[in-house]
Amino acid sequence: MNIPEDRRYTDQHEWVMETDGGVRIGITDYAQDALGDVVFIDLPEVGRQVAADETIAEIESTKSVAEIYAPLAGTITEVNTALAETPELINSDPYVAAWFVLINPADEGVFERLLDANGYRAITE
């Protein structure tokens, strides 16, 4: 299982990566594998204010439907519209091409309170 060291993680299997424009959010390799083949994703609108742990997206796969949660509060400033056309990117490239949203965080310190790669690895092995 691939767990990049350059980002943080939640126990709900989302990853969070700091960028110049805010934080990018997606799901982990572990999560995409558990879901199976992704066939559809419903993404939020740009400009939406979200609270931590609020549902921000819904993924449909051949196995199930899963909700994706905001790991932090803030404003959604960008969504990855490529996923609407090619949701299978979630399975093939969950850490680069298949990010879901970019959020401008309301609390800058929240990133450091998320799991690091070793912490996430401990809950998935």
WOKA-V216607 format. One record per helix or strand. SS is the DSSP state (~ for helix, > for strand). FROM is the first residue (numbers start at 1). TO is the last residue. Records with the same first field share a line. If there is no record, write none. Layout:
BEGIN
SS = FROM-TO, FROM-TO
END
This chain:
BEGIN
> = 8-9, 14-19, 22-27, 38-43, 49-50, 55-61, 65-69, 74-79, 101-105, 115-115
~ = 29-35, 82-85, 89-92, 110-113, 117-124
END
